[in-house]
Amino acid sequence: MSALKTAKSFMSQSLQHAKIVARRSNERGHADHGWLNTYHTFSFANYYDSKFENFGALRVLNEDRVAPKTGFPSHTHRNAEIFSYIIRGELTHRDSMMARGSSDVGQSKDSFYRIKRGDVQFTTGGSGIAHSEQNEHDSQPVHFLQIWALPWKNGLTPRYHDLSVSDEEKRAGFVRIISPLQAGKAATVDQEKAAIPAIAGTIPVHADLLMGASLIASGKSAAWEVGAGVVTGTIDRNVYVHLPMANAGKAKVRLPDGTVLGEGDGAFITKVNEGDMLQIASVGIAEAEVVILDST
């Protein structure tokens, strides 16, 4: 049986109800400012397309490359859940809640963060926070995903979290990185401070949203469980699959309906429900780094 027939056979057995629409890399918004080369999956800055304003709780998915000794100066955010996923290089994050201090993820919350490959840094903008993101390295650019989610409530207390996930963990399958705050929309002040996520070991987000990532070897596959058994919206979830431009165009993945994504491509998957299994196969000549955002 051919690879395409195999994929369609799997689709017919388990995800025939799903609708999958590719978002090709060259269709994204793009701007090259010299110091910043950025691609926008959704409307952002000077790029606007009414068809791509958000996808469920997912509002922004920018794939950024920032030149050495440059970056985003201090700027203000409100009412957005903002996270950075580092693909290559390093990025230094400072905000109005931090004092200059130690530079390593996982140390004092009074520090700035120099985040590297495998690190995710998360900020609840809430009632207002000013932050900067700089590539302070002398010679290496930084390549990262900048992601925003729409919170379920405005005016939240600004907070930030960090998490490190090794490549070895991601090679074992999809690693869940972000999950909803366990206490939900009605969280008390104490529950907000406790910041307990629905999935232990993940970063809590103020949205019905999950994020995961995997490194899939050529010829292998990995499965994502939609909703992971912890979400409030169990029907008609919105799952976005993104393949970062991480391996010079050598990585490709195949989705259950046979759609093949190249680097920089993504796919909108709708009409899926909690518990559905999304199988993603790596069909390029290089390992594929896959990021999934699963929300209502």
Sequence and secondary structure as in RCSB ss.txt:
>XXXX:A:sequence
MSALKTAKSFMSQSLQHAKIVARRSNERGHADHGWLNTYHTFSFANYYDSKFENFGALRVLNEDRVAPKTGFPSH
THRNAEIFSYIIRGELTHRDSMMARGSSDVGQSKDSFYRIKRGDVQFTTGGSGIAHSEQNEHDSQPVHFLQIWAL
PWKNGLTPRYHDLSVSDEEKRAGFVRIISPLQAGKAATVDQEKAAIPAIAGTIPVHADLLMGASLIASGKSAAWE
VGAGVVTGTIDRNVYVHLPMANAGKAKVRLPDGTVLGEGDGAFITKVNEGDMLQIASVGIAEAEVVILDST
>XXXX:A:secstr
  HHHHHHHHHHHH TT EEEEE GGGSEEEE SSEEEEESS BTTB  TT S BTTEEEEEEEEE TTEEEEEE
EE S EEEEEEEESEEEEEETT  S   BTTS TTS EEEETTEEEEEE TT EEEEEEE  SS  EEEEEEEE 
 SSSS   EEEEEE  HHHHHTS EEEEEEBTT TT  HHHHHHT BSSTTSEEESSSEEEEEEEE TT EEEEE
TTTTT S  SSEEEEEE  S STT  EEE TTS EEETT EEEEEEE TT EEEEEE SSS EEEEEEEE 
